[in-house]
Every structure is written in structure tokens, then in C-alpha cells.
Amino acid sequence: MIDIALADLFESVIKNKFDRIHISVPAKVVSYNELDNMATVKIASATSIEGISSLPEIQNVPVMFPMSKSSGFVFAVEKDDPVLLVFSDVDISHWIHSSAEGFARSQRRFNLNDCYAIVGALPKGKLPLGDGNSAKLFSGSSVVEFKKTGSVVINGNLEVLQ
């Protein structure tokens, strides 16, 4: 007779189920297509993924930028940029391609194919932090700094277009 405590059995079953649920994980951009706003990403860190022995690449991941339907902010996405993958509770394939409302086309939940990439999930020490007295916009070596005092500092080549 096998001597397994009921509590151990339940713990094993629950752990097995939780190993199949993906909520959010750090990843890096492998490639990015700015025309369709989709990336191929590689998971950077995970405890385990059932049936997978190495950290996988995921293709056709929509990249999220801060925006609404009338305005937004988009910036360059490059290979090896860190992202945070957020996995959906439902199959998002139909929504991505049509933005149509309705029920998901499959019953999958928290699947590796149903995630969004949020750019900017930088590891500690990688973010160009300020002193807490300003907000900064930067691209390459160009920086626009909005200070709490009301002044704006521009570091870079300024071009004014008509």
C-alpha cells in the first residue's frame, strides 16, 4: 500500500493546476514588427512550464503602449528590450485580429498564446532614474525634462517644424 497523506495528494494536485496558469512573466523582445505592432518574445524567467524544458519564444504578441482611441504615446521597440508578459483569462486571438466583442473562440485560459507585452519592465539598475523632481522623455541621447519648478529642459538637437 502506498502511504501518501491526503493533504500531500491535494497539495500535489493543486500545484499541478497552478503550474498550468500563467499570469505575468518577464521576457525579452526577439523581434518586433511595427506595422502590425506584434513581437516575438522569449520568456526570461519562469519557475516551470508544464511539458517545456527550456524557456520558449512566443510569436505574434501584441505590444501595449499607453494610449486611448484618440491619443497615445508610441516609441521604438528593439531586440532585447525587456517586457512584461500579461496572460489573458480568455483566448484573445479573435479580439486581436478584429476587436469584435463576443465570447472567446476556445476555452483556453492563461495560455502562452494569449498574452500582451508591456514595454518598459526594466530590471533594477537599468532604468535611467531621475532625482524625483522631474518627469523625463528620452530617446537615445535626446532628453526632454519637465521639472516640478515649471521649467522644461531639452538636451539634444531641437528641430521646429511648420
HUVEN-V492749 format. One line per field, one symbol per residue. phi: phi as a letter, one per 20 degrees, with the letter a starting at -180 (. if undefined). psi: psi as a letter, one per 20 degrees, with the letter a starting at -180 (. if undefined). Layout:
phi=???
psi=???
This chain:
phi=.edcfgfffffffffgfffeeddbbfbcfebbdffdldcdccfebbfacgmcecfeecelefdecfacfdbrccbfdcgmffcdedeefcfdgfffeclfeqffebefclegedcdddfoeffgneeffedndbdcdbbmeecdddeffoecdddqeeddde
psi=ppnpqhghggggggggghiippfqqqrqpgqpoihjkqqpqpphpqgqopjpiqprqpqlppppqoraiiraoqrpprpjpqrppppqirpjggggiikqqaqqirjqpkqhimrqpoqjmpqpiipnqbjjjrpppqocippppoqhiiqpppoaopppq.
